[in-house]
Amino acid sequence: MTTRIGIAGASGRMGRLLAEEAEKLASLAGGISRAGDMPPGCPRFADLATLAGASDVVIDFTHASTVCPHAQALRRAGTPWVLGTTGYSPQDAAAIVHAAEQIPVLAAPNFSTGVNLLLLLAERLGAALPGAQYDAEILEMHHRQKVDAPSGTALALGGAVASGRAVALEDVMVTSRSGHTGARAPGEIGFATLRGGQIPGSHSVLFTAGDEQINITHHAFDRRAFATGALRAALWLQDQPPGLYTMRDVLGF
């Protein structure tokens, strides 16, 4: 049976791409949106609960403010949830975990295959390159409309480095430097955020020692890379038991 895909945020840039990809790979059940015209062939539903009832999986690229109510609605409906929203709070994260007790949930800051390989490499390099000798910095740039900084992907990359070094990211992260900040402390993981134009996403992880530097970088040229990854995640997720999953589960590494 063809998988019915529901899209939360269907009138946005990602929502429109998701609608196009859903019609290629599955069946487009419809979507919800607070404003804007729906993509061609995408019925508008009144609310998420109604959409969930008509869908086998819901893909959600909306806003951090919707995470808690969407978690509750999808949990009640029993509909699997692919979540691409970033910038949410610890309370939102707890709501996601609670939903995953009843339904399969896949939450990811980025759905591209390349970025998820970058996360894996960042963790392994973090383990191999100790913070006492190698300074780690995360550099990211996104389009001018992006509202959260650092990006969810940048934070995930910093978290991967921290995991490799067996430290908590919140204990070592530095997200801004201005004025007389003093010397860089050993083990810090720094973040630099750039915004401008219509860049879908560019992320680099830099490990710098006194005598060498290792850089790993991913550039997204088209948001369709995220849409195809999210559809791949949705098709995989529909057959899973309740739980909280990541793209590593989908990609098998």
C-alpha positions in Angstrom: 0.0 0.0 0.0 1.3 3.5 -0.9 2.4 5.5 2.1 0.2 8.6 2.7 2.4 11.6 3.6 1.0 14.6 5.6 3.0 17.8 5.6 2.9 20.3 8.5 4.1 23.7 7.0 3.0 22.8 3.5 3.0 26.3 2.1 6.6 27.0 3.1 9.7 26.5 1.0 10.5 23.1 2.4 6.8 22.2 2.5 6.5 22.8 -1.3 9.5 20.6 -2.0 8.2 17.9 0.3 4.9 17.9 -1.6 6.7 17.4 -4.9 8.8 14.6 -3.5 5.9 12.9 -1.8 4.0 12.6 -5.1 7.1 10.9 -6.6 7.8 8.5 -3.9 4.5 8.0 -2.0 1.0 9.5 -1.8 0.4 13.1 -0.7 -2.4 13.1 1.9 -2.4 16.9 2.3 -1.1 19.5 4.7 -1.6 22.3 7.1 -0.3 25.8 7.0 -0.8 29.0 8.9 -0.6 31.2 5.8 0.0 31.1 2.1 -1.3 29.0 -0.8 -1.0 25.2 -0.7 1.2 23.4 -3.2 -0.6 22.1 -6.3 -2.5 18.9 -5.5 -2.1 19.3 -1.7 -5.4 19.5 0.1 -5.5 21.9 3.1 -6.6 20.3 6.4 -8.1 22.4 9.2 -5.6 21.2 11.9 -2.9 18.7 12.6 -5.2 16.2 14.3 -7.3 15.9 11.2 -4.3 15.6 9.0 -2.7 13.0 11.2 -5.9 10.9 10.9 -5.6 10.9 7.1 -1.8 10.2 7.0 0.5 7.3 7.6 3.4 9.6 8.5 3.5 13.4 9.1 6.6 15.4 8.2 6.9 18.6 10.2 9.0 21.6 9.1 7.2 24.4 11.0 8.3 26.4 14.0 9.6 25.7 17.5 6.4 27.2 18.9 4.4 24.2 17.4 6.6 21.4 18.8 4.6 20.8 22.0 1.1 20.9 20.5 2.2 18.8 17.5 3.8 16.3 19.9 0.5 16.0 21.8 -1.7 15.8 18.7 0.4 13.1 16.9 0.8 11.1 20.1 -3.0 11.0 20.5 -3.5 10.1 16.8 -0.8 7.4 16.9 0.8 8.8 13.7 4.5 8.6 13.1 6.3 11.9 13.2 9.3 13.1 11.2 10.4 16.4 12.8 12.8 18.8 11.0 12.1 21.9 13.2 15.0 23.3 15.1 15.6 25.9 17.8 13.2 24.3 20.3 13.5 24.5 24.1 14.2 21.8 26.7 10.5 21.7 27.4 9.9 21.0 23.7 12.5 18.3 23.7 10.8 16.6 26.7 7.5 16.7 24.7 9.2 14.9 21.8 10.6 12.2 24.1 7.1 11.8 25.7 5.5 11.4 22.2 8.1 8.8 21.3 6.8 6.6 24.1 3.7 6.0 22.0 4.7 6.6 18.4 7.8 6.4 16.3 9.5 9.8 16.1 12.5 10.8 14.0 13.9 14.2 14.9 16.9 15.5 13.0 18.5 19.0 12.6 19.3 18.0 9.0 18.1 15.3 6.6 20.8 15.4 4.0 23.0 12.3 3.6 26.1 14.4 3.4 25.5 16.3 6.7 24.8 13.1 8.5 28.1 11.7 7.3 29.7 15.0 8.5 28.2 14.4 11.9 29.8 10.9 12.1 33.2 12.3 11.0 33.0 15.1 13.5 32.5 12.7 16.3 35.3 10.4 15.3 37.7 13.4 14.7 36.7 14.8 18.1 37.7 11.5 19.7 41.0 11.3 17.8 42.0 15.0 18.2 42.1 15.9 21.9 40.9 19.4 23.0 44.2 20.1 24.7 46.0 20.1 21.4 43.3 20.7 18.8 40.9 23.7 19.0 37.5 22.9 17.5 35.4 25.5 15.8 32.1 25.2 14.0 31.4 27.7 11.1 28.0 27.9 9.5 26.2 30.1 7.1 22.5 30.2 6.1 20.0 32.4 4.3 19.0 35.7 5.7 15.5 34.5 6.8 16.8 31.9 9.3 15.6 32.8 12.8 17.7 30.6 15.1 21.5 30.8 15.6 23.6 28.8 15.8 21.7 26.5 13.5 20.4 23.2 14.6 23.0 21.5 12.4 25.8 23.5 13.8 24.8 22.6 17.3 24.6 19.0 16.3 28.1 19.1 14.9 29.4 20.7 18.1 27.5 18.0 20.0 29.2 15.3 17.9 32.7 16.7 18.6 31.8 16.9 22.3 30.5 13.4 22.3 33.8 12.2 20.7 35.7 13.9 23.5 33.3 12.6 26.2 32.3 16.0 27.4 29.0 17.8 27.6 28.6 20.5 24.9 27.0 23.0 27.2 30.1 22.9 29.4 32.5 23.8 26.6 30.6 25.7 23.9 31.3 29.4 23.1 28.7 31.0 20.8 30.0 34.6 20.7 33.3 36.5 21.0 33.4 40.3 21.3 35.8 42.7 22.9 38.6 41.6 25.2 37.7 38.0 25.7 41.0 36.7 26.8 42.9 33.7 25.4 40.9 30.8 24.1 40.5 28.2 26.8 41.7 24.6 26.1 38.8 22.3 25.1 36.4 25.0 24.0 34.1 24.3 21.0 33.5 27.6 19.3 30.7 28.6 17.0 30.7 31.3 14.3 27.4 32.2 12.6 26.9 33.9 9.3 23.7 35.0 7.6 23.0 36.3 4.1 21.5 35.8 0.7 19.6 32.5 0.1 22.3 29.9 1.0 20.4 26.7 2.0 23.2 25.7 4.4 27.0 25.6 4.7 28.8 24.0 7.6 32.4 23.4 8.5 34.2 21.8 11.4 37.8 23.0 11.9 40.3 21.3 14.2 43.4 23.5 14.6 46.7 22.6 16.3 50.0 24.5 16.5 51.3 22.7 13.4 48.3 21.6 11.4 44.6 22.1 10.6 41.9 19.6 9.5 38.7 21.0 8.0 35.6 19.1 7.0 32.9 20.9 5.1 29.4 20.4 3.6 27.7 22.8 1.2 24.0 22.4 0.4 23.2 23.8 -3.1 19.5 23.0 -3.0 16.9 22.4 -0.3 15.7 19.4 -2.2 18.5 17.4 -0.6 16.7 17.9 2.8 13.3 17.1 1.3 14.4 13.8 -0.3 16.1 12.9 3.0 13.0 13.6 5.0 10.9 11.5 2.6 13.4 8.6 2.9 13.1 9.0 6.7 9.3 9.0 6.6 9.1 5.8 4.4 11.5 4.1 6.8 9.8 5.3 10.0 6.3 4.0 9.2 7.4 0.4 9.9 9.2 1.1 13.2 7.9 0.6 16.7 7.5 3.6 19.1 10.8 5.2 20.0 13.0 8.2 19.2 15.2 7.8 16.1 17.8 9.7 14.1 19.0 9.7 10.6 21.8 7.4 11.6 19.1 4.7 12.1 17.7 5.4 8.6 21.2 5.4 6.9 22.5 2.4 8.8 25.6 3.8 10.5 
